[in-house]
Amino acid sequence: MLSEVEAAAEAARAGAAILLRHWEQLGKEDADIKSRNDWVSRADRESELAIIASIRERFPDDAILGEEGGLTGQGERTWIVDPLDGTSNYLQHFPIWSVSIGFQRGEEMVAAVIHEPLRDLFFTAERGAGAFRNGRRMRVSDQAAVEGSFLATGFPFRAQQFVSIYTRIFEDVIRISKGVRRAGSAALDLAYTADGVFDGFFELHLAPWDVAAGSLLVTEAGGVVSDFSGGQRWLERGNIVGAPPGVHADLLRMIGRHVSEAQLDRRK
């Protein structure tokens, strides 16, 4: 029987096969809008169905939380699925997008796969067993502070009410960091943070499927992940910082000068 991480990789490949078939064949005119600046296409939906079918074949009794289909089933074992992280990139034919699958037992994330189909990269992790990029063990960078760091972020394009808060944080960060990139796939931002390409990642108002797998990659690669208060409720709150310990502490201090978790409540 396949392990959860092996099953997630198999499911991610099934979803990726559909995404690759549609790649550069679909555009923004082929998508539907879910909410302001939030798009979904047949590629997202078909990928999710393929991923769910693959997981159900191996683990028929588990719950699955998918971006497009919501929660099905219940219990202690839950798969958290983003069938296409970076839909806007995908529809604009910008080649930064991924498939993200996290596996949660109770409150604990225990297995993760992020797949970058265009380069056939698999970022995988199991709790207590490390994080890997195509079989090579990953470690977060040795960067000790935000000053001189190379960071990843995402803009709150679906939560316009937080733009002014975000831009104040961003201004502080770019004054002292070496560079900040906004590529458009939070899953890949976290995967590359785990691999030491980025020295850290921060974003607000994300969904659980955006960060479930990536959060485990970062922690298993030696990094620290928290919400903006330094707590462990990033799946619920949607606000996340993932980085090597020193950069993480620096980012929390900088964020805390401008905002608290209460101000960023996702329900507002």
N, C-alpha and C positions, 0 to 999 in steps of 0.2 A: 504494500500500500504506500502511496506517495505521502511524504510529509506535507505539512501545510505550506511550507515555502516552495516545495517542488510543485505542489498543486497550483499555487498562485502563479508561478512562472509559466506553467502549462496554460493556465487560463489567460494570462496576459498575452501569450503568443497567439492564442485563438482570437482575442480581440484585435491584436495588432494586424493580423492577416487581413481583416476587414478594413481597417484604417488604411493600410497600404494599398489595398485595391481601389479605394476611393480617393487616394491622395492626388491632389492637383486636378481631380475631376469634379470636385464640388467647390463652390464658392459661396460667398456670403448671401447671394441671391437664392441659394438652395437651403437656407437655414430658417428656423423659426426663432422668434424672440421669446424667451421665458420671462424676462424682466429687463429693465433698462440696462443696456450694455451686456446682456447675458444671453448667449445664443446656444442653440442646440440643432444638430443636423441628423440626418439618417445615419451618418457614420457613427455618431455617439450612441444612438439607440441600438443599432445593429451590433456594435462592439460590446455594449453592455449585455445584450441578450446572449452573445457567444460566450462571454466571460461567465455569466451566471450558469449557463448550461454546462460548462466545463466544471465549475465548482460543484454543482448539484450532482453531477455524475459521480464525484468522489465523496462528497459529504452532503447527502440529501437532506439531513435533518438540521443543518446549520442555518442560522439567520444570515441574510444578506442585506446590507444597506448600500444601494446604488444611487449615484447622482440622478439618474433619469427615472428610475422606477421606485425609489424610496425604499422603505424597510419591508421585507417579507420574512416571515418566520419570527421566532423568538427563542430565547435561551441564552446560555452562557457563552456560546461560540458565535461570533459575528464576523463576517467578511465585509470590509468597507472598500467600495469599488468606485474608482473614477475611470470610466472607459476611455476618456480622451481629455487629458488635462492640458489645456491650451487650445480650446476650440477656436477662439478668434484667430490665433496663429495659423491653425490648420486651414481654416476657411480663406485666409488671406494668402495661403501658400508660403508662409514663413516657417522654416523647418525646425521649430522648437516646440515639441509636443510629446506627450508620453501617455503611458497607461500606468495607473497606480492601484495596487491592491494591498491592503493591510488586513491582518487577521488578529482579532481581539478575543481573548478569553477572559470573561468577567470584565474587569476594568483595565486589564493589562494588555497592551499591544505586544504580541509575541512573535509575529512573523510579518515580513514585508517584502514586496517586490515592486520596483519601479522599472519599467521597460521603455527604452528609447528606440523605437522600431527603425528609424532611418539609419541608425548606426549599429543596430543589433546589439545594444548594450543592456545588460541586466544588472541592476543594483539590488542586492538581496541582503536580508538580515534575519537572524533568529535571536530571540532574547537570550543573552548569556553566551552566544556563540560567535559574536562579531558581525561585521558588515563587509560586503564584498562587491567588487565590480568585475563582472565576468570571471569570478573565481579568485581574483586578487584581493587580498585583505585591504580595507580602506582605513585611513586614519584622518581625523580632522587636522587642520593645519596647526602649526606651532605659534601662530600669531597671538600676541599677548594682550592687545588692546585695539580699540577702534582706530586710533591714530595709525595711519599707514596701512590700513586693512583694505581688502578687496571684497566687497559685500554684494549680496543679492537682495532684492526687495520686490514688492509688488505694489501697485497703486490701488487705492480703494475705489475702483471705477464703478462698482455696483453699490457703493455706500457713499454717495456724494456728501452726506452730512458730516463725514469725517475727513474730508479733503483738507480743510484748513489745519486741523490737528496734525494730520500726517505730514503736511508740507513743513510745519515747524520742526518736527522731528527730523525730517529729511534734510532740512537746511543745516541743522547741527551736525548731522552725520557727514554730509559732503564737505563740510569745512575742514575736516581732519582726516577723512579716509583717503586711501589712494584712488579708489574708484567704486562706483555703485552701478550695478547692472539690473535692468528690469527686463527679463527675457520672456516672461509670460506663462511659465509653467512652474507653479510653486513646488510641485513634486520634484521636478528636475533641479530646482534651486536647492532643495534640501539634499538631494542625492549628491550634487556637486559640492555642497558644504561638507557632507560626510567624507568625500574623497579629497578634501583639502584644496579643491579648485577655488571655491569661495571661502572666505574667512568667516562667514556668517550670513544669516538670512533673517529678515524680519518683515512681517506683514500683518495687517489687521483685517478682520471681517472675512475670514476664510471659512469654508465648510469642512466638516470632518474628513470627507474623501480627498480634499486637497492636501492634507497634512498627515493622515493616519500612518501611511507607510513611511514617509520621509522622516517623521519624528523618530521612529525606531532606528532608521539608518544612522541618524546623527548620534544618538545616544550610544549605539553599539560601536560607533567609530570613535568614541571617547569624548564626544561633545556634550553640551548641556542644552536641554530644551525646556522652555517654560512658556506660560502666558505672559502678558505684559506686567503682571504683578510679581512675577517670579514663582507663581504657583503651577500646579499640574493640570489645569483645566483648559488647555488650549483646544482640545476637541470640542468642548462645550462652548467656549467663549469665542473661538475663531481668531484669536490674536496670538501670534507665536513669534518667539525668538529662538533660533537654533544656532549654536556657535561653539567654538572652543571656550573653555571656562573664562578666560580673561576678557575676551571680546564679548561674551554673553553678559558678564557683569557690567561692563562698560555700556553696552546697549541698554540694559535695564535702567541704569542711572540716567542716561540721556532721555529715554522715553518717559521716565517718571517725572522729569522736569515739566512735561507738557500735558500729561494725561494720566488718568487712573483707569483701572478696569471698569469701574462703575460708569464712567463716561462713555465707554465703548460697548455697552451692553448690546448684543446682537439683536435683541428684540426691539430696540428703539427704532 
